Amino acid sequence: MFVDEIDVFVKGGDGGAGCVSFRREKFVPYGGPDGGDGGDGGSVWLEADSALTTLLDYHYKRHYHAERGTHGQGSNRHGASGADMVLRVPLGTVVSDRDTGERLADLTTHGQREPAIRGARGGRGNARFATSTNRAPRRADLGRPGPERWLHLELRLLADVGVIGFPNAGKSTLVSRLSAARPKIADYPFTTLEPTLGIVRADGDRSFVIADLPGLIPGAAQGKGLGHQFLRHTERTRLLMHMLDLDPQSGRDPVDDLRVIDDELAAYSAELARRPQLIVANKADLPDAAENRGRVERFCAENTLELFVISAVTGSGLPELVRAVAARLDTVAPLTPAGETAARDASIPWPPAASGS
């Protein structure tokens, strides 16, 4: 199961209570207050882990509580702080507050750690309240309750190249030929229901990550079909490989397909529509594909679009395509979070104010 969006509940540890205690020792009159402070509660942290590829673990457990601090004791013994809890998430996870929609963190590098919620402070013992006029205070603070919130975790795949196109255009076959990834391949639309990542070796020194993304249909920008579930993953790709189906039996016009998908990208995000693209015409090995191939070649020539004609089944044109993709990636700068376009990803400083901490 591939889970790329989920809500989880996190709670910081409660603070331990302060202690009311007085030093009572033989031959030591008026020993005075010696109540210790309570320990602070543990915090919940989110950490990016390159070994993870899905948020599946959080499908089975949604609630996470950090350890509470222990109470203070006499003889000025302070309580121990509660242990922190670390929740590991895949690279590319965007964290936001479920109720307000505020973006809290964007975990894109292995080992990056961000606070999900802070633990509460422990209470003060009565030794803290001693003054020159109140030498025997009989008050102490209770530990504060740990703050809590619901978080929305959203995975956006980190890939250099995203393969887009209509369903059944041959995207999964291409990825399986170029990499060791084994996405599901069948002769019916919407075979790919979840993204698949593969690593492509261009030459001895260069390689890149390619993503097989679910197919688009008209209206995807409004949520039809896989809609935003698909388009979200395109935001983290530096280069789009736009695959067209030359098979005349499909009943579609590849030039119209190109226009439709570009319109969907523009409707979802103007910045995404400007993302660099390579046009890849697939199924050139079919005997009746010459007419569609000619139409695509003329259209690309008229609009100065870079075109590659391939057959993912036979492997024709794949070496040239891989070299061209690697060369193009050398000229494309890495994406930054500011370059992403979802409205809820507006930059918001961390941490937001949390009650009770």
Contacts in CASP RR format, 6 or more apart in sequence:
PFRMAT RR
TARGET T0000
AUTHOR 0000-0000-0000
METHOD contacts of the structure
MODEL  1
MFVDEIDVFVKGGDGGAGCVSFRREKFVPYGGPDGGDGGDGGSVWLEADS
ALTTLLDYHYKRHYHAERGTHGQGSNRHGASGADMVLRVPLGTVVSDRDT
GERLADLTTHGQREPAIRGARGGRGNARFATSTNRAPRRADLGRPGPERW
LHLELRLLADVGVIGFPNAGKSTLVSRLSAARPKIADYPFTTLEPTLGIV
RADGDRSFVIADLPGLIPGAAQGKGLGHQFLRHTERTRLLMHMLDLDPQS
GRDPVDDLRVIDDELAAYSAELARRPQLIVANKADLPDAAENRGRVERFC
AENTLELFVISAVTGSGLPELVRAVAARLDTVAPLTPAGETAARDASIPW
PPAASGS
1 54 0 8 1.000
1 56 0 8 1.000
1 59 0 8 1.000
2 54 0 8 1.000
2 56 0 8 1.000
2 194 0 8 1.000
2 195 0 8 1.000
3 54 0 8 1.000
3 55 0 8 1.000
3 56 0 8 1.000
3 58 0 8 1.000
3 59 0 8 1.000
3 155 0 8 1.000
4 54 0 8 1.000
4 55 0 8 1.000
4 154 0 8 1.000
4 155 0 8 1.000
4 156 0 8 1.000
4 157 0 8 1.000
4 194 0 8 1.000
4 195 0 8 1.000
4 229 0 8 1.000
4 232 0 8 1.000
4 233 0 8 1.000
5 55 0 8 1.000
5 152 0 8 1.000
5 153 0 8 1.000
5 154 0 8 1.000
5 155 0 8 1.000
5 229 0 8 1.000
6 55 0 8 1.000
6 58 0 8 1.000
6 59 0 8 1.000
6 62 0 8 1.000
6 152 0 8 1.000
6 153 0 8 1.000
7 62 0 8 1.000
7 98 0 8 1.000
7 150 0 8 1.000
7 151 0 8 1.000
7 152 0 8 1.000
7 153 0 8 1.000
8 58 0 8 1.000
8 62 0 8 1.000
8 63 0 8 1.000
8 64 0 8 1.000
8 87 0 8 1.000
8 150 0 8 1.000
8 151 0 8 1.000
8 153 0 8 1.000
9 62 0 8 1.000
9 63 0 8 1.000
9 64 0 8 1.000
9 148 0 8 1.000
9 149 0 8 1.000
9 150 0 8 1.000
9 151 0 8 1.000
10 44 0 8 1.000
10 64 0 8 1.000
10 65 0 8 1.000
10 66 0 8 1.000
10 87 0 8 1.000
10 116 0 8 1.000
10 117 0 8 1.000
10 148 0 8 1.000
10 149 0 8 1.000
10 150 0 8 1.000
10 151 0 8 1.000
11 44 0 8 1.000
11 63 0 8 1.000
11 64 0 8 1.000
11 65 0 8 1.000
11 66 0 8 1.000
11 117 0 8 1.000
11 146 0 8 1.000
11 147 0 8 1.000
11 148 0 8 1.000
12 41 0 8 1.000
12 42 0 8 1.000
12 43 0 8 1.000
12 44 0 8 1.000
12 65 0 8 1.000
12 66 0 8 1.000
12 117 0 8 1.000
12 118 0 8 1.000
12 119 0 8 1.000
12 120 0 8 1.000
12 146 0 8 1.000
12 147 0 8 1.000
12 148 0 8 1.000
13 41 0 8 1.000
13 42 0 8 1.000
13 43 0 8 1.000
13 65 0 8 1.000
13 66 0 8 1.000
13 67 0 8 1.000
13 68 0 8 1.000
13 69 0 8 1.000
13 82 0 8 1.000
13 119 0 8 1.000
13 120 0 8 1.000
13 146 0 8 1.000
14 41 0 8 1.000
14 68 0 8 1.000
14 69 0 8 1.000
14 120 0 8 1.000
14 143 0 8 1.000
14 144 0 8 1.000
14 145 0 8 1.000
14 146 0 8 1.000
15 38 0 8 1.000
15 39 0 8 1.000
15 40 0 8 1.000
15 41 0 8 1.000
15 68 0 8 1.000
15 69 0 8 1.000
15 119 0 8 1.000
15 120 0 8 1.000
15 121 0 8 1.000
15 122 0 8 1.000
15 123 0 8 1.000
15 143 0 8 1.000
15 144 0 8 1.000
15 145 0 8 1.000
15 146 0 8 1.000
16 38 0 8 1.000
16 39 0 8 1.000
16 40 0 8 1.000
16 41 0 8 1.000
16 68 0 8 1.000
16 69 0 8 1.000
16 70 0 8 1.000
16 71 0 8 1.000
16 72 0 8 1.000
16 79 0 8 1.000
16 122 0 8 1.000
16 123 0 8 1.000
16 142 0 8 1.000
16 143 0 8 1.000
17 38 0 8 1.000
17 71 0 8 1.000
17 72 0 8 1.000
17 122 0 8 1.000
17 123 0 8 1.000
17 140 0 8 1.000
17 141 0 8 1.000
17 142 0 8 1.000
17 143 0 8 1.000
18 35 0 8 1.000
18 36 0 8 1.000
18 37 0 8 1.000
18 38 0 8 1.000
18 71 0 8 1.000
18 72 0 8 1.000
18 122 0 8 1.000
18 123 0 8 1.000
18 124 0 8 1.000
18 125 0 8 1.000
18 126 0 8 1.000
18 140 0 8 1.000
18 141 0 8 1.000
18 142 0 8 1.000
18 143 0 8 1.000
19 35 0 8 1.000
19 36 0 8 1.000
19 37 0 8 1.000
19 38 0 8 1.000
19 71 0 8 1.000
19 72 0 8 1.000
19 73 0 8 1.000
19 74 0 8 1.000
19 77 0 8 1.000
19 125 0 8 1.000
19 126 0 8 1.000
19 140 0 8 1.000
20 33 0 8 1.000
20 35 0 8 1.000
20 125 0 8 1.000
20 126 0 8 1.000
20 138 0 8 1.000
20 139 0 8 1.000
20 140 0 8 1.000
21 33 0 8 1.000
21 34 0 8 1.000
21 35 0 8 1.000
21 36 0 8 1.000
21 73 0 8 1.000
21 74 0 8 1.000
21 75 0 8 1.000
21 126 0 8 1.000
22 31 0 8 1.000
22 32 0 8 1.000
22 33 0 8 1.000
22 34 0 8 1.000
22 136 0 8 1.000
23 31 0 8 1.000
23 32 0 8 1.000
23 33 0 8 1.000
23 34 0 8 1.000
23 75 0 8 1.000
24 31 0 8 1.000
25 31 0 8 1.000
30 135 0 8 1.000
32 130 0 8 1.000
32 135 0 8 1.000
32 136 0 8 1.000
33 125 0 8 1.000
33 126 0 8 1.000
33 127 0 8 1.000
33 129 0 8 1.000
33 130 0 8 1.000
33 135 0 8 1.000
33 136 0 8 1.000
33 137 0 8 1.000
34 74 0 8 1.000
34 75 0 8 1.000
34 76 0 8 1.000
34 127 0 8 1.000
35 72 0 8 1.000
35 73 0 8 1.000
35 74 0 8 1.000
35 75 0 8 1.000
35 76 0 8 1.000
35 77 0 8 1.000
35 125 0 8 1.000
35 126 0 8 1.000
35 127 0 8 1.000
35 140 0 8 1.000
36 72 0 8 1.000
36 73 0 8 1.000
36 74 0 8 1.000
36 76 0 8 1.000
36 77 0 8 1.000
36 78 0 8 1.000
36 79 0 8 1.000
36 125 0 8 1.000
36 126 0 8 1.000
36 127 0 8 1.000
37 72 0 8 1.000
37 78 0 8 1.000
37 79 0 8 1.000
37 122 0 8 1.000
37 123 0 8 1.000
37 124 0 8 1.000
37 125 0 8 1.000
37 128 0 8 1.000
38 69 0 8 1.000
38 70 0 8 1.000
38 71 0 8 1.000
38 72 0 8 1.000
38 78 0 8 1.000
38 79 0 8 1.000
38 122 0 8 1.000
38 123 0 8 1.000
38 124 0 8 1.000
38 125 0 8 1.000
38 143 0 8 1.000
39 69 0 8 1.000
39 70 0 8 1.000
39 71 0 8 1.000
39 72 0 8 1.000
39 78 0 8 1.000
39 79 0 8 1.000
39 80 0 8 1.000
39 81 0 8 1.000
39 82 0 8 1.000
39 122 0 8 1.000
39 123 0 8 1.000
40 69 0 8 1.000
40 81 0 8 1.000
40 82 0 8 1.000
40 119 0 8 1.000
40 120 0 8 1.000
40 121 0 8 1.000
40 122 0 8 1.000
41 66 0 8 1.000
41 67 0 8 1.000
41 68 0 8 1.000
41 69 0 8 1.000
41 81 0 8 1.000
41 82 0 8 1.000
41 119 0 8 1.000
41 120 0 8 1.000
41 121 0 8 1.000
41 122 0 8 1.000
41 146 0 8 1.000
42 66 0 8 1.000
42 67 0 8 1.000
42 68 0 8 1.000
42 69 0 8 1.000
42 81 0 8 1.000
42 82 0 8 1.000
42 83 0 8 1.000
42 84 0 8 1.000
42 85 0 8 1.000
42 119 0 8 1.000
43 66 0 8 1.000
43 84 0 8 1.000
43 85 0 8 1.000
43 115 0 8 1.000
43 116 0 8 1.000
43 117 0 8 1.000
43 118 0 8 1.000
43 119 0 8 1.000
44 64 0 8 1.000
44 66 0 8 1.000
44 84 0 8 1.000
44 85 0 8 1.000
44 86 0 8 1.000
44 87 0 8 1.000
44 115 0 8 1.000
44 116 0 8 1.000
44 117 0 8 1.000
44 119 0 8 1.000
45 84 0 8 1.000
45 85 0 8 1.000
45 86 0 8 1.000
45 87 0 8 1.000
45 113 0 8 1.000
45 114 0 8 1.000
45 115 0 8 1.000
45 116 0 8 1.000
46 86 0 8 1.000
46 87 0 8 1.000
46 88 0 8 1.000
46 89 0 8 1.000
46 93 0 8 1.000
46 95 0 8 1.000
46 105 0 8 1.000
46 107 0 8 1.000
46 113 0 8 1.000
46 114 0 8 1.000
46 115 0 8 1.000
46 116 0 8 1.000
47 86 0 8 1.000
47 87 0 8 1.000
47 88 0 8 1.000
47 89 0 8 1.000
47 107 0 8 1.000
47 111 0 8 1.000
47 112 0 8 1.000
47 113 0 8 1.000
48 88 0 8 1.000
48 89 0 8 1.000
48 90 0 8 1.000
48 91 0 8 1.000
48 92 0 8 1.000
48 93 0 8 1.000
48 107 0 8 1.000
48 108 0 8 1.000
48 109 0 8 1.000
48 110 0 8 1.000
48 111 0 8 1.000
48 112 0 8 1.000
48 113 0 8 1.000
49 88 0 8 1.000
49 89 0 8 1.000
49 90 0 8 1.000
49 91 0 8 1.000
49 110 0 8 1.000
49 111 0 8 1.000
50 90 0 8 1.000
50 91 0 8 1.000
50 110 0 8 1.000
52 88 0 8 1.000
52 89 0 8 1.000
52 90 0 8 1.000
52 91 0 8 1.000
53 90 0 8 1.000
53 197 0 8 1.000
54 90 0 8 1.000
54 155 0 8 1.000
55 89 0 8 1.000
55 90 0 8 1.000
55 93 0 8 1.000
55 153 0 8 1.000
55 155 0 8 1.000
58 87 0 8 1.000
58 153 0 8 1.000
64 85 0 8 1.000
64 87 0 8 1.000
65 85 0 8 1.000
66 82 0 8 1.000
66 83 0 8 1.000
66 84 0 8 1.000
66 85 0 8 1.000
66 117 0 8 1.000
66 119 0 8 1.000
67 82 0 8 1.000
67 83 0 8 1.000
67 84 0 8 1.000
67 85 0 8 1.000
68 82 0 8 1.000
69 79 0 8 1.000
69 80 0 8 1.000
69 81 0 8 1.000
69 82 0 8 1.000
69 122 0 8 1.000
70 79 0 8 1.000
70 80 0 8 1.000
70 82 0 8 1.000
71 79 0 8 1.000
72 78 0 8 1.000
72 79 0 8 1.000
72 125 0 8 1.000
73 79 0 8 1.000
76 127 0 8 1.000
86 113 0 8 1.000
87 116 0 8 1.000
89 95 0 8 1.000
89 107 0 8 1.000
89 153 0 8 1.000
89 155 0 8 1.000
90 155 0 8 1.000
91 107 0 8 1.000
91 108 0 8 1.000
91 109 0 8 1.000
91 110 0 8 1.000
91 158 0 8 1.000
92 106 0 8 1.000
92 107 0 8 1.000
92 108 0 8 1.000
92 155 0 8 1.000
92 156 0 8 1.000
92 157 0 8 1.000
92 158 0 8 1.000
92 236 0 8 1.000
93 106 0 8 1.000
93 107 0 8 1.000
93 153 0 8 1.000
93 154 0 8 1.000
93 155 0 8 1.000
93 156 0 8 1.000
94 103 0 8 1.000
94 105 0 8 1.000
94 106 0 8 1.000
94 107 0 8 1.000
94 153 0 8 1.000
94 154 0 8 1.000
94 155 0 8 1.000
94 156 0 8 1.000
94 345 0 8 1.000
95 103 0 8 1.000
95 104 0 8 1.000
95 105 0 8 1.000
95 106 0 8 1.000
95 107 0 8 1.000
95 114 0 8 1.000
95 116 0 8 1.000
95 151 0 8 1.000
95 152 0 8 1.000
95 153 0 8 1.000
95 154 0 8 1.000
96 102 0 8 1.000
96 103 0 8 1.000
96 104 0 8 1.000
96 151 0 8 1.000
96 152 0 8 1.000
96 154 0 8 1.000
96 344 0 8 1.000
97 104 0 8 1.000
97 149 0 8 1.000
97 150 0 8 1.000
97 151 0 8 1.000
97 152 0 8 1.000
97 352 0 8 1.000
98 149 0 8 1.000
98 150 0 8 1.000
98 151 0 8 1.000
98 152 0 8 1.000
99 149 0 8 1.000
99 150 0 8 1.000
101 152 0 8 1.000
101 344 0 8 1.000
102 348 0 8 1.000
102 352 0 8 1.000
103 344 0 8 1.000
103 345 0 8 1.000
103 346 0 8 1.000
103 347 0 8 1.000
103 348 0 8 1.000
104 114 0 8 1.000
104 116 0 8 1.000
104 151 0 8 1.000
104 348 0 8 1.000
104 350 0 8 1.000
104 351 0 8 1.000
104 352 0 8 1.000
105 114 0 8 1.000
105 116 0 8 1.000
105 350 0 8 1.000
106 337 0 8 1.000
106 345 0 8 1.000
107 114 0 8 1.000
108 158 0 8 1.000
108 337 0 8 1.000
114 350 0 8 1.000
115 350 0 8 1.000
115 351 0 8 1.000
116 151 0 8 1.000
117 147 0 8 1.000
117 148 0 8 1.000
117 149 0 8 1.000
117 354 0 8 1.000
118 147 0 8 1.000
118 351 0 8 1.000
118 354 0 8 1.000
118 357 0 8 1.000
119 146 0 8 1.000
119 147 0 8 1.000
119 357 0 8 1.000
120 143 0 8 1.000
120 144 0 8 1.000
120 145 0 8 1.000
120 146 0 8 1.000
120 147 0 8 1.000
120 356 0 8 1.000
120 357 0 8 1.000
121 143 0 8 1.000
121 144 0 8 1.000
121 357 0 8 1.000
122 141 0 8 1.000
122 143 0 8 1.000
122 144 0 8 1.000
123 140 0 8 1.000
123 141 0 8 1.000
123 142 0 8 1.000
123 143 0 8 1.000
123 144 0 8 1.000
124 140 0 8 1.000
124 141 0 8 1.000
125 140 0 8 1.000
125 141 0 8 1.000
126 137 0 8 1.000
126 138 0 8 1.000
126 139 0 8 1.000
126 140 0 8 1.000
129 137 0 8 1.000
129 139 0 8 1.000
129 140 0 8 1.000
130 136 0 8 1.000
130 137 0 8 1.000
131 137 0 8 1.000
144 356 0 8 1.000
144 357 0 8 1.000
145 356 0 8 1.000
146 356 0 8 1.000
146 357 0 8 1.000
147 354 0 8 1.000
147 355 0 8 1.000
147 356 0 8 1.000
147 357 0 8 1.000
149 354 0 8 1.000
154 232 0 8 1.000
156 232 0 8 1.000
156 233 0 8 1.000
156 235 0 8 1.000
156 236 0 8 1.000
156 340 0 8 1.000
157 195 0 8 1.000
157 197 0 8 1.000
157 211 0 8 1.000
157 233 0 8 1.000
157 236 0 8 1.000
157 237 0 8 1.000
158 209 0 8 1.000
158 236 0 8 1.000
159 197 0 8 1.000
159 209 0 8 1.000
159 210 0 8 1.000
159 211 0 8 1.000
159 233 0 8 1.000
159 236 0 8 1.000
159 237 0 8 1.000
160 208 0 8 1.000
160 209 0 8 1.000
160 210 0 8 1.000
160 237 0 8 1.000
160 238 0 8 1.000
160 239 0 8 1.000
160 329 0 8 1.000
161 200 0 8 1.000
161 208 0 8 1.000
161 209 0 8 1.000
161 210 0 8 1.000
161 211 0 8 1.000
161 237 0 8 1.000
161 238 0 8 1.000
161 239 0 8 1.000
161 240 0 8 1.000
161 241 0 8 1.000
161 325 0 8 1.000
161 329 0 8 1.000
162 210 0 8 1.000
162 211 0 8 1.000
162 212 0 8 1.000
162 213 0 8 1.000
162 233 0 8 1.000
162 234 0 8 1.000
162 237 0 8 1.000
162 239 0 8 1.000
162 240 0 8 1.000
162 241 0 8 1.000
163 171 0 8 1.000
163 174 0 8 1.000
163 175 0 8 1.000
163 210 0 8 1.000
163 211 0 8 1.000
163 212 0 8 1.000
163 213 0 8 1.000
163 241 0 8 1.000
163 243 0 8 1.000
164 171 0 8 1.000
164 213 0 8 1.000
164 215 0 8 1.000
164 216 0 8 1.000
164 234 0 8 1.000
164 240 0 8 1.000
164 241 0 8 1.000
164 242 0 8 1.000
164 243 0 8 1.000
164 261 0 8 1.000
165 171 0 8 1.000
165 215 0 8 1.000
165 216 0 8 1.000
165 242 0 8 1.000
165 243 0 8 1.000
165 244 0 8 1.000
165 257 0 8 1.000
165 261 0 8 1.000
166 215 0 8 1.000
166 216 0 8 1.000
166 217 0 8 1.000
166 245 0 8 1.000
166 252 0 8 1.000
166 257 0 8 1.000
166 260 0 8 1.000
166 261 0 8 1.000
167 189 0 8 1.000
167 190 0 8 1.000
167 191 0 8 1.000
167 192 0 8 1.000
167 215 0 8 1.000
167 216 0 8 1.000
167 217 0 8 1.000
168 187 0 8 1.000
168 188 0 8 1.000
168 189 0 8 1.000
168 191 0 8 1.000
168 245 0 8 1.000
168 250 0 8 1.000
169 215 0 8 1.000
169 243 0 8 1.000
169 244 0 8 1.000
169 245 0 8 1.000
169 257 0 8 1.000
169 282 0 8 1.000
170 243 0 8 1.000
170 245 0 8 1.000
170 282 0 8 1.000
170 283 0 8 1.000
170 312 0 8 1.000
171 192 0 8 1.000
171 212 0 8 1.000
171 213 0 8 1.000
171 215 0 8 1.000
171 243 0 8 1.000
172 183 0 8 1.000
172 184 0 8 1.000
172 185 0 8 1.000
172 191 0 8 1.000
172 192 0 8 1.000
172 196 0 8 1.000
172 212 0 8 1.000
173 185 0 8 1.000
173 312 0 8 1.000
173 313 0 8 1.000
174 212 0 8 1.000
174 243 0 8 1.000
174 280 0 8 1.000
174 282 0 8 1.000
174 310 0 8 1.000
174 312 0 8 1.000
174 318 0 8 1.000
175 181 0 8 1.000
175 183 0 8 1.000
175 196 0 8 1.000
175 198 0 8 1.000
175 210 0 8 1.000
175 211 0 8 1.000
175 212 0 8 1.000
176 182 0 8 1.000
176 183 0 8 1.000
176 185 0 8 1.000
177 312 0 8 1.000
177 315 0 8 1.000
177 318 0 8 1.000
178 198 0 8 1.000
178 200 0 8 1.000
178 210 0 8 1.000
178 318 0 8 1.000
178 322 0 8 1.000
179 198 0 8 1.000
179 199 0 8 1.000
179 200 0 8 1.000
179 210 0 8 1.000
180 198 0 8 1.000
180 199 0 8 1.000
181 196 0 8 1.000
181 197 0 8 1.000
181 198 0 8 1.000
181 210 0 8 1.000
181 212 0 8 1.000
182 196 0 8 1.000
183 192 0 8 1.000
183 196 0 8 1.000
183 212 0 8 1.000
184 191 0 8 1.000
184 192 0 8 1.000
185 191 0 8 1.000
190 214 0 8 1.000
190 215 0 8 1.000
190 226 0 8 1.000
192 212 0 8 1.000
192 213 0 8 1.000
192 214 0 8 1.000
192 215 0 8 1.000
193 214 0 8 1.000
193 226 0 8 1.000
194 214 0 8 1.000
195 211 0 8 1.000
195 212 0 8 1.000
195 213 0 8 1.000
195 214 0 8 1.000
195 233 0 8 1.000
196 211 0 8 1.000
196 212 0 8 1.000
197 209 0 8 1.000
197 210 0 8 1.000
197 211 0 8 1.000
197 212 0 8 1.000
198 209 0 8 1.000
198 210 0 8 1.000
198 211 0 8 1.000
198 212 0 8 1.000
199 207 0 8 1.000
199 208 0 8 1.000
199 209 0 8 1.000
199 210 0 8 1.000
200 207 0 8 1.000
200 208 0 8 1.000
200 209 0 8 1.000
200 210 0 8 1.000
200 322 0 8 1.000
200 325 0 8 1.000
201 207 0 8 1.000
202 208 0 8 1.000
202 322 0 8 1.000
202 323 0 8 1.000
202 325 0 8 1.000
202 326 0 8 1.000
203 323 0 8 1.000
203 326 0 8 1.000
206 326 0 8 1.000
208 325 0 8 1.000
208 326 0 8 1.000
208 329 0 8 1.000
210 241 0 8 1.000
211 233 0 8 1.000
211 237 0 8 1.000
213 230 0 8 1.000
213 233 0 8 1.000
213 234 0 8 1.000
214 226 0 8 1.000
214 229 0 8 1.000
214 230 0 8 1.000
215 226 0 8 1.000
215 230 0 8 1.000
216 226 0 8 1.000
216 227 0 8 1.000
216 230 0 8 1.000
216 260 0 8 1.000
216 261 0 8 1.000
216 264 0 8 1.000
217 224 0 8 1.000
217 225 0 8 1.000
218 224 0 8 1.000
218 260 0 8 1.000
218 264 0 8 1.000
219 225 0 8 1.000
219 227 0 8 1.000
219 264 0 8 1.000
219 267 0 8 1.000
220 226 0 8 1.000
220 227 0 8 1.000
220 228 0 8 1.000
220 230 0 8 1.000
220 231 0 8 1.000
220 264 0 8 1.000
220 268 0 8 1.000
221 227 0 8 1.000
221 228 0 8 1.000
221 231 0 8 1.000
221 264 0 8 1.000
221 265 0 8 1.000
221 267 0 8 1.000
221 268 0 8 1.000
222 267 0 8 1.000
228 268 0 8 1.000
231 264 0 8 1.000
231 265 0 8 1.000
231 268 0 8 1.000
231 269 0 8 1.000
231 272 0 8 1.000
232 342 0 8 1.000
234 240 0 8 1.000
234 265 0 8 1.000
234 272 0 8 1.000
234 275 0 8 1.000
235 269 0 8 1.000
235 272 0 8 1.000
235 340 0 8 1.000
235 341 0 8 1.000
235 342 0 8 1.000
236 335 0 8 1.000
236 340 0 8 1.000
237 275 0 8 1.000
238 275 0 8 1.000
238 276 0 8 1.000
238 329 0 8 1.000
238 332 0 8 1.000
238 333 0 8 1.000
238 334 0 8 1.000
238 335 0 8 1.000
239 275 0 8 1.000
239 276 0 8 1.000
239 277 0 8 1.000
239 278 0 8 1.000
239 325 0 8 1.000
239 328 0 8 1.000
239 329 0 8 1.000
239 332 0 8 1.000
240 275 0 8 1.000
240 276 0 8 1.000
240 277 0 8 1.000
240 278 0 8 1.000
241 277 0 8 1.000
241 278 0 8 1.000
241 280 0 8 1.000
241 325 0 8 1.000
242 258 0 8 1.000
242 261 0 8 1.000
242 262 0 8 1.000
242 277 0 8 1.000
242 278 0 8 1.000
242 279 0 8 1.000
242 280 0 8 1.000
243 280 0 8 1.000
243 281 0 8 1.000
243 282 0 8 1.000
244 254 0 8 1.000
244 257 0 8 1.000
244 258 0 8 1.000
244 279 0 8 1.000
244 280 0 8 1.000
244 281 0 8 1.000
244 282 0 8 1.000
244 296 0 8 1.000
245 252 0 8 1.000
245 254 0 8 1.000
245 257 0 8 1.000
245 282 0 8 1.000
245 283 0 8 1.000
246 254 0 8 1.000
246 281 0 8 1.000
246 282 0 8 1.000
246 283 0 8 1.000
246 284 0 8 1.000
246 286 0 8 1.000
246 289 0 8 1.000
246 292 0 8 1.000
246 293 0 8 1.000
246 296 0 8 1.000
247 283 0 8 1.000
247 286 0 8 1.000
247 289 0 8 1.000
247 292 0 8 1.000
248 286 0 8 1.000
248 288 0 8 1.000
248 289 0 8 1.000
248 291 0 8 1.000
248 292 0 8 1.000
249 288 0 8 1.000
253 292 0 8 1.000
253 295 0 8 1.000
254 281 0 8 1.000
254 292 0 8 1.000
254 295 0 8 1.000
254 296 0 8 1.000
255 295 0 8 1.000
255 296 0 8 1.000
255 299 0 8 1.000
258 279 0 8 1.000
258 296 0 8 1.000
258 299 0 8 1.000
262 273 0 8 1.000
265 272 0 8 1.000
265 273 0 8 1.000
265 275 0 8 1.000
266 272 0 8 1.000
266 273 0 8 1.000
268 341 0 8 1.000
269 341 0 8 1.000
269 342 0 8 1.000
270 341 0 8 1.000
271 339 0 8 1.000
271 340 0 8 1.000
271 341 0 8 1.000
272 341 0 8 1.000
276 328 0 8 1.000
276 332 0 8 1.000
277 305 0 8 1.000
277 306 0 8 1.000
278 306 0 8 1.000
278 308 0 8 1.000
278 321 0 8 1.000
278 324 0 8 1.000
278 325 0 8 1.000
278 328 0 8 1.000
279 296 0 8 1.000
279 300 0 8 1.000
279 305 0 8 1.000
279 306 0 8 1.000
279 307 0 8 1.000
279 308 0 8 1.000
280 307 0 8 1.000
280 308 0 8 1.000
280 309 0 8 1.000
280 310 0 8 1.000
280 321 0 8 1.000
281 292 0 8 1.000
281 293 0 8 1.000
281 296 0 8 1.000
281 297 0 8 1.000
281 307 0 8 1.000
281 308 0 8 1.000
281 309 0 8 1.000
281 310 0 8 1.000
282 310 0 8 1.000
282 311 0 8 1.000
282 312 0 8 1.000
283 289 0 8 1.000
283 311 0 8 1.000
283 312 0 8 1.000
283 313 0 8 1.000
284 293 0 8 1.000
284 309 0 8 1.000
284 310 0 8 1.000
284 311 0 8 1.000
284 316 0 8 1.000
285 311 0 8 1.000
285 313 0 8 1.000
285 314 0 8 1.000
285 316 0 8 1.000
293 309 0 8 1.000
296 307 0 8 1.000
296 309 0 8 1.000
297 307 0 8 1.000
297 309 0 8 1.000
299 305 0 8 1.000
300 306 0 8 1.000
300 307 0 8 1.000
301 307 0 8 1.000
306 324 0 8 1.000
308 317 0 8 1.000
308 320 0 8 1.000
308 321 0 8 1.000
308 324 0 8 1.000
309 317 0 8 1.000
310 316 0 8 1.000
310 317 0 8 1.000
310 318 0 8 1.000
310 321 0 8 1.000
311 317 0 8 1.000
312 318 0 8 1.000
337 345 0 8 1.000
337 347 0 8 1.000
338 347 0 8 1.000
END
